[in-house]
Amino acid sequence: MGAALVKGQNGALDAARLLVSVRTEAAVDVSALLVTEAGRVRSDADFVFFNQPDGPGVSLRPGTPAALSVSLAELPADIAQLRAVLTLDDPAATFGRFAPPVATVADEAGNVLYEYRIEGLGTESVVIALELYRRNAAWKVRAVGQGYAGGFAALVTDHGVSVDDDPVPDPIAAGSSSPGTAAVDVFTVPGEAELSFEKRATLDVRKRAVAKVLIDGDAFGIRARVVLVIDKTGSMNRQYRDQVVHRVVQRMIPVATQLDDDGTLEAYLYALSFAKLPDITVEHGEAWAQTYLHLGGTHGGIDYDKLGGRNDELPIMRTIIDSLRPGDRPTLVLFFTDGGFAKKREIAALMREASLLPAFWQFVGLGRANYGLLRTLDELSDRAVDNAGFFALDDIDQVDDAQLYTRLLGEFPDWLRAARAAGILR
């Protein structure tokens, strides 16, 4: 027996050839969606199912049920994820009527590497069981267990497959008659089980608010790198003293859980220069904030005084831009500041350069300040696409989760579509 996975957990894949199968008492079809970093197929040829049993690097192996034979080396370079899908033969049936299916990943010799017992299914008739995905130069497996209320047509059209069918509802949790946050299915990441019951409940509410915004924007299921940049200048003293910035971090973690493969936030503090901080994880978010959110002194081996007390956005922006490559998965940059962008011409030039790269920059103003350039980003000319948004919050603690995430993520799906149309994303 291989390693047991729970929903949201991932594991390394060392074998080059794999067999993805399922044990279930229900009659099911197994299929695969080969998607780019944008979470969509390149064409209908990237959908492997009973009527199209062969695709690039993937084929259906006959059986009851069938299984997916996968050659990781033969998957095209621009395919970032393979999503294994289970569909009940009887469209009127639901997974809740049967014992939980068990998805397995084995090597070509039949040795089981991983098993995932898909608990908690109810009125779903279609579920994404597992996801094989690239992480740098390696492949990993992730337990997904994501149901689609709209059924098979909803799932494939959401991934860009053309079907001759009527429009279908958004992929919200099965059995729901309302798109409210309580009905939205969400991704779970490792580390959540280490939280207290109260913290898990708060995180769950926030994850659902994030997922609702992504669903409304037809962007749910997108995988993106999430980068958090926080101003560390003297004018931010009150925001640090009152731990406003600490609470900002807690409210950004749910964004990463729904977008990033591993649910982590890549974090930076900046002033005249910047510091790359350890990634923020779900279970260590509060400890991370207490360790690294300071204006001066030495913390975690970093001399904060050397970063300076005034702001210069150019070094941190240049570093992020230099980390981007055409064809990469999308990047969402969450940039928190209290203003003072003095080098307007240079920053505008950077944003024009960055518009050709796969990143959307969401700037957020903290407190009452003169934000100047940031307020005019939407009107900045000579960009390949609109790659930035801005809004200011006089008091972020007075903004509820639904409103915050709507403002934070509302333009991201529009940028995804524009970037695809412009060839920036595949």
PEQUICOR-V962220 format. One record per residue. N is the residue number from 0. RES is the residue in one letter. SS is DSSP state (H for helix, E for strand, C for the rest). D_FIRST is the distance of its C-alpha to the first C-alpha in Angstrom with 1 decimal. Layout:
N/RES/SS/D_FIRST ; N/RES/SS/D_FIRST
//
This chain:
0/M/C/0.0 ; 1/G/C/3.8 ; 2/A/E/6.8 ; 3/A/E/8.4 ; 4/L/E/11.8 ; 5/V/C/15.0 ; 6/K/C/18.0 ; 7/G/C/19.8 ; 8/Q/C/17.2 ; 9/N/E/16.7 ; 10/G/E/14.9 ; 11/A/E/16.1 ; 12/L/E/15.6 ; 13/D/C/16.5 ; 14/A/C/16.1 ; 15/A/C/19.3 ; 16/R/E/18.0 ; 17/L/E/15.3 ; 18/L/E/14.4 ; 19/V/E/14.3 ; 20/S/E/13.9 ; 21/V/E/13.9 ; 22/R/E/13.3 ; 23/T/C/16.5 ; 24/E/C/19.3 ; 25/A/C/21.8 ; 26/A/C/23.4 ; 27/V/E/22.7 ; 28/D/E/23.6 ; 29/V/E/21.5 ; 30/S/E/23.6 ; 31/A/E/23.8 ; 32/L/E/26.4 ; 33/L/E/27.2 ; 34/V/E/29.2 ; 35/T/C/31.3 ; 36/E/C/31.6 ; 37/A/C/33.8 ; 38/G/C/31.1 ; 39/R/C/32.8 ; 40/V/C/32.7 ; 41/R/C/35.3 ; 42/S/C/36.3 ; 43/D/H/35.1 ; 44/A/H/33.6 ; 45/D/H/30.8 ; 46/F/E/29.6 ; 47/V/E/27.3 ; 48/F/E/27.3 ; 49/F/C/28.3 ; 50/N/C/31.9 ; 51/Q/E/31.1 ; 52/P/C/27.9 ; 53/D/E/28.4 ; 54/G/E/28.8 ; 55/P/C/29.0 ; 56/G/C/25.7 ; 57/V/E/23.9 ; 58/S/E/24.1 ; 59/L/E/22.9 ; 60/R/E/21.3 ; 61/P/C/22.6 ; 62/G/C/20.7 ; 63/T/C/20.6 ; 64/P/C/19.7 ; 65/A/C/20.2 ; 66/A/E/17.8 ; 67/L/E/18.9 ; 68/S/E/19.1 ; 69/V/E/19.9 ; 70/S/E/21.8 ; 71/L/H/22.1 ; 72/A/H/25.1 ; 73/E/H/26.9 ; 74/L/C/26.7 ; 75/P/C/30.3 ; 76/A/C/31.2 ; 77/D/C/32.4 ; 78/I/C/29.2 ; 79/A/C/27.6 ; 80/Q/E/24.8 ; 81/L/E/22.9 ; 82/R/E/22.4 ; 83/A/E/20.2 ; 84/V/E/22.0 ; 85/L/E/21.5 ; 86/T/E/24.8 ; 87/L/E/25.6 ; 88/D/C/27.8 ; 89/D/C/30.2 ; 90/P/C/31.8 ; 91/A/C/33.1 ; 92/A/C/29.7 ; 93/T/C/27.6 ; 94/F/H/23.9 ; 95/G/H/25.0 ; 96/R/H/25.9 ; 97/F/C/22.4 ; 98/A/C/19.1 ; 99/P/C/17.3 ; 100/P/C/15.7 ; 101/V/E/12.1 ; 102/A/E/12.3 ; 103/T/E/9.7 ; 104/V/E/10.5 ; 105/A/E/9.8 ; 106/D/E/12.3 ; 107/E/C/15.0 ; 108/A/C/13.6 ; 109/G/C/10.7 ; 110/N/C/8.0 ; 111/V/E/5.9 ; 112/L/E/7.4 ; 113/Y/E/7.7 ; 114/E/E/7.8 ; 115/Y/E/11.2 ; 116/R/E/12.6 ; 117/I/C/16.3 ; 118/E/C/18.3 ; 119/G/C/22.1 ; 120/L/C/23.1 ; 121/G/C/26.5 ; 122/T/C/29.1 ; 123/E/C/27.3 ; 124/S/C/27.3 ; 125/V/E/25.9 ; 126/V/E/23.2 ; 127/I/E/22.0 ; 128/A/E/18.2 ; 129/L/E/17.3 ; 130/E/E/19.6 ; 131/L/E/19.3 ; 132/Y/E/22.3 ; 133/R/E/24.3 ; 134/R/E/24.9 ; 135/N/C/27.8 ; 136/A/C/26.9 ; 137/A/E/23.1 ; 138/W/E/20.7 ; 139/K/E/18.3 ; 140/V/E/16.2 ; 141/R/E/17.4 ; 142/A/E/16.4 ; 143/V/E/19.8 ; 144/G/E/20.0 ; 145/Q/E/23.7 ; 146/G/E/25.8 ; 147/Y/C/29.1 ; 148/A/C/31.9 ; 149/G/C/34.0 ; 150/G/H/31.6 ; 151/F/H/30.8 ; 152/A/H/34.2 ; 153/A/H/34.0 ; 154/L/H/30.7 ; 155/V/H/31.8 ; 156/T/H/35.3 ; 157/D/H/34.1 ; 158/H/C/32.4 ; 159/G/C/35.6 ; 160/V/C/35.1 ; 161/S/C/38.4 ; 162/V/C/38.5 ; 163/D/C/41.5 ; 164/D/C/41.2 ; 165/D/C/42.9 ; 166/P/C/42.1 ; 167/V/C/39.0 ; 168/P/C/38.5 ; 169/D/C/36.7 ; 170/P/C/32.9 ; 171/I/C/33.2 ; 172/A/C/31.0 ; 173/A/C/31.0 ; 174/G/C/33.6 ; 175/S/C/35.9 ; 176/S/C/39.6 ; 177/S/C/40.5 ; 178/P/C/39.3 ; 179/G/C/39.8 ; 180/T/H/37.5 ; 181/A/H/36.0 ; 182/A/H/34.7 ; 183/V/C/33.1 ; 184/D/C/29.3 ; 185/V/C/28.2 ; 186/F/C/25.5 ; 187/T/C/23.7 ; 188/V/C/23.0 ; 189/P/C/21.3 ; 190/G/C/23.7 ; 191/E/H/25.1 ; 192/A/H/23.4 ; 193/E/H/25.5 ; 194/L/C/28.7 ; 195/S/C/30.8 ; 196/F/H/31.1 ; 197/E/H/34.5 ; 198/K/H/33.3 ; 199/R/H/30.3 ; 200/A/H/32.9 ; 201/T/H/35.2 ; 202/L/H/32.7 ; 203/D/H/31.5 ; 204/V/H/35.1 ; 205/R/H/35.7 ; 206/K/H/32.6 ; 207/R/H/33.9 ; 208/A/H/37.3 ; 209/V/H/36.0 ; 210/A/H/34.0 ; 211/K/H/37.1 ; 212/V/H/39.2 ; 213/L/H/36.7 ; 214/I/H/36.5 ; 215/D/H/40.3 ; 216/G/C/40.5 ; 217/D/C/38.1 ; 218/A/C/35.9 ; 219/F/C/32.8 ; 220/G/C/29.7 ; 221/I/C/31.5 ; 222/R/C/29.9 ; 223/A/E/32.4 ; 224/R/E/33.0 ; 225/V/E/34.9 ; 226/V/E/37.5 ; 227/L/E/39.5 ; 228/V/E/43.0 ; 229/I/E/45.1 ; 230/D/E/48.8 ; 231/K/C/49.7 ; 232/T/C/53.5 ; 233/G/H/56.2 ; 234/S/H/57.0 ; 235/M/H/53.5 ; 236/N/H/54.4 ; 237/R/H/54.5 ; 238/Q/H/51.2 ; 239/Y/H/49.6 ; 240/R/H/51.8 ; 241/D/C/50.9 ; 242/Q/C/47.2 ; 243/V/H/47.4 ; 244/V/H/45.4 ; 245/H/H/42.7 ; 246/R/H/42.4 ; 247/V/H/42.4 ; 248/V/H/39.2 ; 249/Q/H/37.5 ; 250/R/H/38.5 ; 251/M/H/37.3 ; 252/I/H/33.7 ; 253/P/H/32.9 ; 254/V/H/34.2 ; 255/A/H/31.7 ; 256/T/H/28.8 ; 257/Q/H/29.8 ; 258/L/H/30.7 ; 259/D/C/28.8 ; 260/D/C/25.3 ; 261/D/C/24.5 ; 262/G/C/27.2 ; 263/T/C/29.4 ; 264/L/E/33.2 ; 265/E/E/34.8 ; 266/A/E/37.9 ; 267/Y/E/41.4 ; 268/L/E/44.6 ; 269/Y/E/47.9 ; 270/A/C/51.6 ; 271/L/C/53.7 ; 272/S/C/50.6 ; 273/F/E/47.0 ; 274/A/E/43.9 ; 275/K/E/40.3 ; 276/L/E/38.4 ; 277/P/E/34.7 ; 278/D/E/32.6 ; 279/I/E/32.6 ; 280/T/C/29.4 ; 281/V/C/29.1 ; 282/E/C/28.5 ; 283/H/C/31.2 ; 284/G/H/33.8 ; 285/E/H/36.4 ; 286/A/H/36.1 ; 287/W/H/36.4 ; 288/A/H/39.5 ; 289/Q/H/41.1 ; 290/T/H/40.5 ; 291/Y/H/41.5 ; 292/L/C/43.9 ; 293/H/C/47.3 ; 294/L/C/50.5 ; 295/G/C/51.4 ; 296/G/C/50.5 ; 297/T/E/47.6 ; 298/H/E/44.1 ; 299/G/C/40.8 ; 300/G/C/42.8 ; 301/I/E/44.6 ; 302/D/E/48.4 ; 303/Y/H/49.1 ; 304/D/H/52.8 ; 305/K/H/52.5 ; 306/L/H/51.1 ; 307/G/C/54.6 ; 308/G/C/55.9 ; 309/R/C/56.8 ; 310/N/C/54.7 ; 311/D/C/54.4 ; 312/E/H/51.7 ; 313/L/H/52.1 ; 314/P/H/49.9 ; 315/I/H/46.8 ; 316/M/H/47.3 ; 317/R/H/47.8 ; 318/T/H/44.6 ; 319/I/H/42.6 ; 320/I/H/44.4 ; 321/D/H/43.8 ; 322/S/C/40.1 ; 323/L/C/40.1 ; 324/R/C/39.8 ; 325/P/C/40.7 ; 326/G/C/37.6 ; 327/D/C/35.5 ; 328/R/C/33.6 ; 329/P/E/36.1 ; 330/T/E/37.0 ; 331/L/E/38.5 ; 332/V/E/40.9 ; 333/L/E/41.8 ; 334/F/E/45.1 ; 335/F/E/46.7 ; 336/T/E/50.3 ; 337/D/C/53.7 ; 338/G/C/55.5 ; 339/G/C/57.9 ; 340/F/C/56.9 ; 341/A/C/60.1 ; 342/K/C/59.3 ; 343/K/H/59.4 ; 344/R/H/60.2 ; 345/E/H/57.5 ; 346/I/H/54.8 ; 347/A/H/55.9 ; 348/A/H/55.7 ; 349/L/H/52.1 ; 350/M/H/51.1 ; 351/R/H/52.7 ; 352/E/H/50.8 ; 353/A/H/47.5 ; 354/S/C/48.1 ; 355/L/C/47.0 ; 356/L/C/43.6 ; 357/P/C/40.5 ; 358/A/E/41.1 ; 359/F/E/42.8 ; 360/W/E/44.6 ; 361/Q/E/45.1 ; 362/F/E/47.8 ; 363/V/E/48.3 ; 364/G/E/51.5 ; 365/L/E/51.4 ; 366/G/C/54.7 ; 367/R/C/58.1 ; 368/A/C/59.0 ; 369/N/C/60.6 ; 370/Y/C/57.8 ; 371/G/H/60.1 ; 372/L/H/58.1 ; 373/L/H/54.9 ; 374/R/H/56.7 ; 375/T/H/57.8 ; 376/L/H/54.5 ; 377/D/H/54.2 ; 378/E/H/57.6 ; 379/L/C/56.9 ; 380/S/C/58.1 ; 381/D/C/57.1 ; 382/R/C/53.3 ; 383/A/C/51.0 ; 384/V/C/49.4 ; 385/D/C/49.8 ; 386/N/C/47.2 ; 387/A/E/48.1 ; 388/G/E/48.9 ; 389/F/E/50.5 ; 390/F/E/51.3 ; 391/A/E/52.7 ; 392/L/E/52.0 ; 393/D/C/54.8 ; 394/D/C/52.4 ; 395/I/H/48.7 ; 396/D/H/48.2 ; 397/Q/H/50.5 ; 398/V/C/48.2 ; 399/D/C/45.5 ; 400/D/H/42.0 ; 401/A/H/42.7 ; 402/Q/H/45.8 ; 403/L/H/44.4 ; 404/Y/H/41.4 ; 405/T/H/43.7 ; 406/R/H/46.0 ; 407/L/H/43.4 ; 408/L/H/41.4 ; 409/G/C/43.9 ; 410/E/C/45.0 ; 411/F/H/41.6 ; 412/P/H/40.9 ; 413/D/H/44.4 ; 414/W/H/43.9 ; 415/L/H/40.7 ; 416/R/H/42.6 ; 417/A/H/45.6 ; 418/A/H/43.5 ; 419/R/H/41.8 ; 420/A/H/45.3 ; 421/A/C/46.6 ; 422/G/C/43.9 ; 423/I/C/42.8 ; 424/L/C/39.3 ; 425/R/C/37.7
//
